[in-house]
Amino acid sequence: MLVAKPGLDGHDRGAKVIARALRDAGMEVIYTGLRQTPEQIVSAAIQEDVDVVALSILSGAHNHLFPRVVELLKERGADDVLVFGGGVIPEEDIPFLKSKGIAEIFGPGTPTSKTIEFIKANIKRPLH
Amino acid sequence: MKELVRRCIEGDVRAAARLITLLENQDRDAYAALYRLKDHSGRAQIIGITGPPGAGKSTLVDKLITQFRARGLKVGVLAVDPSSPFSGGAILGDRLRMQGHATDPAVFIRSLATRGSLGGISKATHAAIRVLDAAGYDIVLVETVGVGQSEIDIVRVTDIVVLVSVPGLGDDIQVIKAGIMEIGDIFVVNKADRDGADRVVRELRAMLEMQAQLSHGQTPLGGPDTLVARDPDFMHHAGLVSGLSHAGGEESFIPPILKTVAETGAGVPELADTLIHHFERLLQTGELERKRRESIHYQLSQFVFDEIAHLLSLPELSKVWDDLAQQVFSRTLDIYSAGMALFHSIPIQGATHEDPHA
């Protein structure tokens, strides 16, 4: 799976924590690094042929960037990828994001086990 | 599958990526489909980049991509990172340093986890190289971690191996002594703006000159390197070098040693030039053909071993296993005879996958 940081915030401790937890749960995690555009994220997702894209954002630009990622994935024929997000995202934005194809939003402090359970339950492509 | 392969040959990124995934998952139909790629491969230059962690390989690869792109070449990259032996998972972090190229349609970057393979690359790496070759990439860079004598599989799947080292890794002799040095065609001292860079270059040069002399039966001269010459490990490995030697024929030359500062890009254009010239040289001297034949031998043997392992694990054999194990346990049979009996009961049969000629 891909752990990506769209937008301009420079804090990736959360992203790294989830990446490590996912690794410990047996997953292969590609971390894109900071300050990624939706185009960079989707390009990576396609080349890496990932099952899941996890978007981490703290800058508040999620309402624009998250749906854009989903849109680009669809455009490039990768709509079987599970997309979810985390970081600093107000509760009131969650319905909008879900309507745009983001499967779930996990706020700060969510136990990593919950995220892992969610992935296993919702992955769209057959598990290897 | 046919459709996937066709799209891959046409350069469809998603198809190539999907095919690589299937190969990583040991999908037998995908492996059989590699047959269709054979008329479209052999063109790409395959370059391996290896060295200890922290040497700056990913940053170097990032800058090399820029150089090759500037020369109008399409570049594929396979970045291999180790899988956790405990969880089976992996953090694949090389791509991070190359994301600047993510939206260039002429660049394809794929991360691969070793998934239990111990030689530094994954089982599917050579197949993934074939895929990128067939998809039309001119250069395929394979990046992997190599610190010791066992991570040398990279030499078997590439045309040129670049060994990247850095100053300040404690004991420079340690880095140089490890068997991995014998597989380098080109040596790069990265982070060359740091103290000790020139010393590493000198030590590398001395080591390589000694290797070259030894493989021609000459005794190395004394001097600051004499200490190393007396090291029995080194002498032993040096004796084996002629077999793995990158210097074709009787010519005695030492591999190029370059200094780079990958972060700034300093020295990287020269590295790109050196790589291109080296490849041309390999082509002209026939050395490339020799290497590729060796590589094919290796891949064939890997394939056969994997196939036997697969057949041995088939359910129809489990009773045979149990019977033979019982006989050895109750001392009616010795283990060697049991082993041979097991071997002879391997069911070699016709194609069990999609007929590639169909």
Interface residues (C-beta under 8 A of the other chain):
Chain A: A19 R20 L22 R23 D24 A25 G26 M27 E28 V29 I30 Y31 T32 G33 Q36 T37 E39 Q40 S43 A44 I46 Q47 E48 D49 R76 G77 A78 H128
Chain B: V13 R14 A17 R18 I20 T21 N25 S83 S84 F86 S87 G88 G89 A90 I91 L92 G93 R95 L96 R97 Q99 A102 T103 F108 I109 R110 S111 A113
